[in-house]
């Protein structure tokens, strides 16, 4: 087989981290990952190359393509896969969920097959669990990446509970420390110890008060995981409408009106790390080229 395809999926940021309760929420952002899949006639051989961070293990690529092949019961085919992205890996910025979406979508397209959106998305979620790059499967992050907007989910049941379209003109700023922190190494017991508080944030998100949920969730998880909550609080003091830890960190998200962008950037200049600027995204993942 010689089919090839390329797909694009956008990024996401945490509203409610699902590790504590199994229920979560996330918002799409216009960071991106592209995946190029070239089918080969080498059965079972999947070669992965993460162009934007070659030091990373390509296990998620291998697992995702393998899941798609398994779904279609294909044993006589292999693949070469290249991914590129502007999302830093292992900072809590959903790089794995975004990559899983793009890789699964591109693989299905390269096979000249078609699947519904949630099936494609779930193949990436299952691959992420097998690759051990996630604890819950990150169904919330995958949905926000794939569909855009705000999604609130039951990760255990793989069900979208609510979706919201953002009508405000808002910028998303990320404070991104240099150090990588892998989700699989996070202290699950400490996170589950704050489950009752995270549940309050989740209820707010379901009601549509997702920005308050983002801030509350971030403060709770920062406390549980030992991160400095002042980074988020400084953003709030500078005019952000919401700010908090993304995923299991170390990145911090701030949702910022345009006229307050410089104020938040200035507030974060005292911390070592990069600041990434993005927008809320509503565009679905898609095959490109």
C-alpha positions in Angstrom: 0.0 0.0 0.0 1.3 3.4 -0.9 -1.3 5.8 0.4 -0.3 8.9 2.2 -2.1 11.8 4.0 -1.5 14.7 6.3 -3.8 15.9 9.1 -3.8 18.9 11.4 -5.2 19.1 15.0 -5.2 22.2 17.2 -4.2 22.5 20.9 -6.1 22.7 24.1 -5.8 24.0 27.7 -7.2 22.6 30.9 -10.4 23.9 32.4 -10.8 21.0 34.9 -8.2 18.3 35.2 -10.0 14.9 35.2 -7.4 12.9 37.1 -9.0 13.6 40.5 -12.6 12.7 39.6 -12.6 11.2 36.2 -14.5 14.2 34.9 -12.9 17.2 33.2 -13.0 20.1 30.8 -10.8 21.9 28.3 -10.8 24.7 25.8 -9.4 24.6 22.3 -6.5 26.9 21.4 -4.9 27.6 18.0 -1.5 25.9 18.6 -1.2 22.9 16.3 0.3 19.6 15.5 0.6 18.2 11.9 1.0 14.5 11.2 2.1 13.0 7.8 1.5 9.3 7.3 3.0 7.3 4.4 1.9 3.7 4.2 4.5 1.1 3.4 4.6 -2.6 2.5 6.5 -3.5 5.6 3.9 -5.4 7.7 3.7 -4.2 11.3 6.7 -1.8 11.0 5.7 1.7 12.1 8.5 4.3 12.0 7.9 7.5 13.9 9.7 10.8 13.8 8.9 13.7 16.0 10.5 16.5 13.9 9.9 19.3 16.4 11.4 17.4 19.3 13.5 14.4 18.0 14.7 13.5 21.6 11.1 12.3 22.5 10.1 8.7 22.3 7.8 8.1 19.3 5.8 5.4 21.2 2.5 7.4 20.8 3.0 7.5 17.1 3.5 3.7 17.0 0.6 3.0 19.3 -1.9 5.3 17.4 -1.1 4.0 13.9 -1.2 0.4 15.4 -4.7 1.1 16.8 -6.0 2.3 13.5 -4.5 -0.8 11.7 -6.0 -3.0 14.4 -9.5 -1.3 14.0 -9.5 -2.2 10.3 -7.8 -5.6 10.9 -4.9 -4.7 8.6 -1.8 -6.9 9.1 -0.1 -6.5 5.8 0.8 -2.8 6.0 3.3 -0.6 7.8 3.8 3.2 8.0 6.3 6.0 8.2 5.0 8.9 10.3 6.4 12.4 10.8 4.9 14.9 13.2 5.7 18.6 13.7 4.2 20.9 16.3 4.5 24.3 18.0 3.3 22.8 21.3 6.1 22.2 23.8 6.0 18.5 25.0 5.5 17.5 28.6 4.5 20.9 30.0 0.7 20.2 30.5 -0.2 21.7 27.1 -1.9 18.6 25.7 0.8 17.7 23.2 -0.1 14.0 23.4 -3.9 14.4 22.8 -3.3 16.8 19.9 -0.8 14.4 18.3 -3.1 11.4 18.8 -5.9 13.2 16.9 -3.7 14.3 14.0 -2.0 10.9 13.7 -5.2 8.9 13.9 -6.9 11.2 11.4 -4.0 11.1 8.9 -3.7 7.3 9.2 -7.4 6.8 8.4 -7.1 9.1 5.4 -3.9 7.4 4.1 -5.9 4.1 4.2 -8.6 5.8 2.1 -11.1 4.9 4.8 -13.6 7.0 6.8 -14.7 7.0 10.4 -16.9 9.2 12.5 -15.1 11.9 14.6 -15.5 10.2 18.0 -14.2 6.9 16.7 -11.1 8.6 15.3 -10.6 10.5 18.6 -11.1 7.4 20.7 -8.4 5.5 18.8 -6.0 8.2 19.8 -7.2 8.1 23.4 -6.7 4.4 23.6 -3.3 4.7 22.1 -2.3 7.3 24.6 -3.3 5.0 27.5 -1.3 2.1 26.0 1.7 4.5 25.5 1.4 5.5 29.1 1.5 9.3 28.2 -1.8 9.8 30.1 -3.5 8.7 33.3 -7.3 9.0 32.3 -6.9 8.9 28.6 -7.5 12.7 28.5 -10.8 12.4 26.6 -11.5 16.0 27.6 -8.3 17.3 26.1 -8.8 15.2 23.0 -12.3 16.6 22.5 -11.2 20.2 22.9 -8.4 19.6 20.5 -10.5 17.8 17.9 -13.7 19.9 18.0 -12.5 23.3 19.4 -14.4 25.5 21.8 -15.0 24.5 25.5 -15.9 20.9 26.2 -16.9 19.4 29.5 -16.7 15.6 29.7 -17.0 12.4 31.6 -13.7 10.8 30.8 -14.5 7.5 32.4 -17.6 7.1 30.2 -16.0 8.9 27.2 -19.0 11.2 27.0 -19.2 14.9 26.1 -21.5 16.4 28.8 -21.5 20.0 27.5 -20.0 22.1 24.7 -19.8 25.9 24.7 -18.7 28.3 21.9 -16.6 31.2 23.1 -18.0 34.5 21.7 -15.7 36.8 23.6 -12.5 38.1 21.8 -9.9 36.5 24.2 -6.2 35.7 24.0 -4.7 32.7 25.6 -1.3 33.2 27.2 0.8 30.3 28.5 3.7 30.6 30.9 6.0 27.7 30.0 8.9 26.7 32.2 11.9 25.0 30.5 11.7 21.8 32.6 9.6 18.9 31.3 7.2 17.1 33.6 5.5 14.0 32.3 1.9 13.3 33.3 2.7 9.6 33.9 5.1 10.6 36.8 2.6 12.8 38.6 1.4 12.0 42.2 -2.1 10.5 41.5 -2.8 10.0 45.2 -2.3 13.7 46.0 -4.5 14.7 43.1 -7.3 12.3 44.1 -7.0 13.7 47.7 -8.5 17.0 46.4 -11.3 15.4 44.4 -14.1 17.0 46.4 -12.7 20.4 45.6 -12.1 19.6 42.0 -15.7 18.5 41.9 -16.8 22.0 42.7 -14.8 23.4 39.8 -16.4 20.7 37.5 -19.9 21.8 38.5 -19.1 25.4 37.7 -17.9 24.3 34.3 -21.0 22.3 33.6 -23.1 25.4 34.5 -21.1 27.5 32.0 -18.9 29.3 34.4 -15.9 27.7 32.8 -13.4 30.6 33.4 -14.0 30.4 37.2 -13.7 26.7 37.0 -10.3 27.1 35.2 -9.0 29.4 38.0 -10.3 27.2 40.8 -9.0 24.0 39.3 -5.6 25.5 38.7 -5.3 26.7 42.3 -6.3 23.3 43.7 -3.9 21.3 41.5 -1.1 23.8 42.1 -1.5 23.3 45.8 -1.7 19.5 45.5 1.3 19.2 43.2 3.5 21.8 44.8 3.5 24.5 42.1 3.7 28.2 42.8 0.1 29.6 42.6 1.4 33.1 42.5 2.1 32.8 38.7 -1.7 32.4 38.1 -2.6 35.0 40.8 -0.2 37.6 39.2 -2.0 37.1 35.9 -5.4 37.6 37.5 -4.1 40.8 39.2 -2.9 42.0 35.8 -6.3 41.6 34.3 -6.7 38.0 33.1 -10.3 36.8 33.4 -9.0 33.3 34.4 -5.6 31.7 35.1 -4.4 28.4 36.4 -2.2 25.4 36.0 -2.7 23.5 32.8 -2.9 19.7 33.1 -0.3 18.5 35.7 1.9 21.4 34.9 4.2 23.0 34.9 2.6 25.4 32.3 0.1 28.0 33.5 -2.8 29.2 31.3 -4.2 32.8 31.4 -7.3 33.8 29.5 -6.8 37.5 28.7 -8.7 40.3 27.1 -6.7 42.0 24.3 -6.2 45.2 26.2 -4.6 43.3 29.1 -2.1 41.2 27.2 0.9 43.5 27.9 0.0 43.7 31.6 0.0 39.9 32.0 3.2 39.6 30.0 4.8 42.2 32.2 3.6 40.4 35.4 5.2 37.1 34.1 8.6 38.6 33.2 9.9 38.0 36.7 9.5 34.2 36.2 12.1 32.1 34.2 10.5 30.6 31.2 8.8 31.3 27.9 5.5 33.0 27.2 3.4 31.6 24.3 0.5 33.5 22.9 -2.5 31.8 21.2 -6.2 32.3 20.6 -9.2 30.3 21.5 -9.9 27.8 18.6 -13.2 26.6 17.2 -11.8 24.8 14.1 -12.1 21.0 13.9 -9.2 18.7 13.3 -8.9 18.0 9.6 -7.1 16.3 6.7 -5.0 18.8 4.8 -3.1 19.0 1.6 
